């Protein structure tokens, strides 16, 4: 309220008509209430961002563990396939040579 009164007095001091000064003050007040963030808005946003960051970190750790587990399975599978291929080649060499 203090700021609105000061703005009103400043507008009246430079000979702005009373109705126009009131309209300017109302427009500024409306914009400030709808467009500007308050401290509580920013605190709420910071809390939401913190929560989202924690969720992302948790998902990252989980995916890293899954990739590591898949990497081990893939390595074992590749080694098994290589051993089978070598066995088939040795068998084919015995049959044909």
Secondary structure, 3 states (H helix, E strand, C coil): CHHHHHHHHHHHHCCCCHHHHHHHHHHHHHHHHHHCCCHHHHHHHHHHHHHHHHHHHHHHHHHHHHHHHHHHHHHHHHHHHHHHHHHHHHHHHHHHC
